[in-house]
Amino acid sequence: MNASPPLRNELIEPDARLVAAYGFVPNLFRAQGELPRAIEAEERLIDAVVVREDRLSRQQKQSVLRGVASVWDNDYCLALYGNAPSVVFAQDSALLKFAVKLAKRAPWVSGNDMAALGESGLDDVAILEAIATTAIGQMLCTLADGLRPELDRGLTPSPGSQTPKLEESFDWIETPKPYLESVPRLADDYPAYVFLREQFGFVPNLFRVQALRPRKPSQHESTNGGNL
């Protein structure tokens, strides 16, 4: 890998959220030392999406992150999530297959994929967690591709996990409504919605559909001085 830019260690204090997620502060975040607010936003997202458990276990989410790293063929993220557990159960296999398809061929994700997840026993909240975890994985791989941080001490590149093989073509089913149906309504004065109105003039549906997990749309507070 190419040499990474000088690490601005003096700008970063080991944050409890990153330590909880990784056991240390990865070089990927230290390399962003000139943008501490960005690091804060990222670590809050990782804490809310990956560390905290709801429908999906942390082990399932780590497996998804490793699958995304394999799709991206990203050495840094493969090393970071090299200890992710192997897929054992049928539900985990369905989850990983969905995440790999979303990361690799997102335009082909359709109602068929949601139905397969439902048949494996995953409800709307679990599917939202899978989507958010996949997005976190792609964010981390994008940062690693751009910043080229040195591998953290004690971690070594590992071969990509055996990701599910995707079909060459897909039957794409268009649905007349959102894939996730159980969307509760949050109060109009919900703090995250107030912030979004200030930024966009309205609350985009992209955030409303995440109301199943209100901690996710509220992550704006990490860049607005608020607390979770």
N, C-alpha and C positions, 0 to 999 in steps of 0.2 A: 504494500500500500504506500501511497505517497506520504511524505512527511506532513504532519499536521501543523497548523500555525501555532505559534507560542501560546501556551495555556495561560490564561489570566487568572491564576489560582487566587490571587489576592482579592479578586472581586467576588468570589463565591465562597459562601460558608456552607459546610455540609448540611443539607436540609434533611429534616427527619423524614419527609415524604420520599425523597430519592433513596435514602438509606433503607427505608421500609420496603421499597420496591426492589432494590438491587443489593443491599448490604454495603454499599459504598456509593460515592458520587462518580458515575461514569465519565470518561473523558469526552464523550459526546456533548455533555452539558458544560463541562469546563471550557470546551472550545468556544462556547457562546458567551464567554465572560463579559464581553462588551455590551451584551443585551440582557442584563439581569432580569428585566421584566418579562422577557420572552421565556427565560428559564423558569421563572415562577409560574407562568401560565402553563408551560408544558408539564411541570411536576404536579400541578394541581389536576390536570387532565389525567395523567397517569395514575394518580392516587384515586380519582373518582371512577375511572374506567377499568383499570387493571387490578389495583390492589384490593379495593373494596368488593366484596362478593355479594351477589344477589341470586339470580338464577344460575349463572355460570360460575364455576369454581375458578379460583386463581390459576390452578393447573390447566384447566381448559383454555383460559385466556392466553397463558404462556405458550401453549401448543399452537394456538392461532397465530401469535406473534412470530413464532419460529417458522410456521408455514409461509407467512408473508415474506419473511427474510429470505426463505428459499426461493420464492417466486422472483424476488428482486436480485437474487444471487449476491447478497450484500454480506461481505465477510464480517464487518463489524457487528451487525445485528445478529448474524448467525452465532458469533462468539458470545454475544450478550445473552442470548436465549438458548445457548447450547445445552443447558440442562433441562429443557422443557421435557415433560413426560411423553412417552410414546402413546400413540392412539391405541386404545384397547377396546372400548365399548362402541357399539354401533352408533350411538348418539354422537360420540366424539368424532367418529369418522364422517358423519353427515355434516357436522359443524365445520370440520377442517376442509372438507370438499367445498362447502359454501364460501368460506373465507378465501380459499385459493382462487376460486372462480371470480369472486368480487375483486380481488387484488389484481388478477391477471386479465380478466375479460369482463369488466364491469358492465359494458353496454349490453351484454347477453344475459344478465341476471333478469329473471322474470318470475311470474307467478308460479311456474313449475318449481323453482328453487325454494320458494316460501312454503309450498305444499310439502316438499320433501322434508324440510326442517320441522314442520308441524307433525308429520307422520313419525318423526323420530322422537317426538315428545317435547319439543321446544316451543314455548309460547311466545307471544309478541315481545314480552320484556326480554326474554333470552335472545331473541333474534336481534333486537335493538342493541343489546350488549355485544353480540357477535359483530354487528356492523361497526359499532364504535371501536371495538378492539382492533378490527381490521384497519380502520382509519388511523388509529394510533400507530400501528405497525408501519403503515405507509409513510406517515409523518416522520417516524424515526429513521426509516431507510432513506428518505429524501434528505434529511439533515446529514446523515452519515455519508451519503454520496457527495454532498456539497462540501462538507467540512473536512472529510477524510481524517478523522481523529485516529491517533495511535490506539492499538488494542490495549485494553486495560490490563494491568499486571495480573497475572494468574489466569487470564483468559486466552484461549488459542482458537484460531478459526477451526470450525468443524464442518464436515460435509453437510449439505442440506438434508433435511429430513425427507423421507419418502413421501412426497406430496401426492395427493390423488391425481391420477391421470384424467385430464379433461377430454371430453369428446371433441372431435374435429368440427362438428356443427351442432347447433342447438335448436330445439323447438321453442321459439320465443312466444310466450302468451302475454298479450296486453290485457291489463285489468282496468276497469273503468274507475277504480278507486284506489286509495293508498294501500300498500301491502300490509301495513300495520294498522289494524282497525280500532283497537281499544285505546283510544286517545282521550284521557281525562282532560277536563278544562281547568286550567289554572286561573287564578284571579287576575284581572287586568292590571292590578297594581303589584303583581309579583315582581320583585326587584329585577330579575333578569329581563322581563318584558319591558320594564321602564327603560332600562339601559338600551335595549334593542330599538325601541322607538326613538330614543335620542340619536342613535346612529343611523337608522334607516328610514325613520318616519313612520314605521309600522313594525309589526312582529312577523317576520317571514315564516311561512309554513314549515320550512326546514327545521326551525327551532320548536314550533308548536308540536310537531310529531314526536319530539323527544320528551314530551311531558310525562311519558311513562317512567322516565328517570330524570326528575327535575334537577338533580345535581349536575347533569351534563349541560343543559342550556344555561345554568347559572355560573359556568366557568368564566364568564366575562368578568366576574368580580376579581379574578386574579390579576387583571390588568386595570382594575378600577379601584384598588385599595380596599375592597370588601373582604369579608371572611366567609368561608364556606359554612 
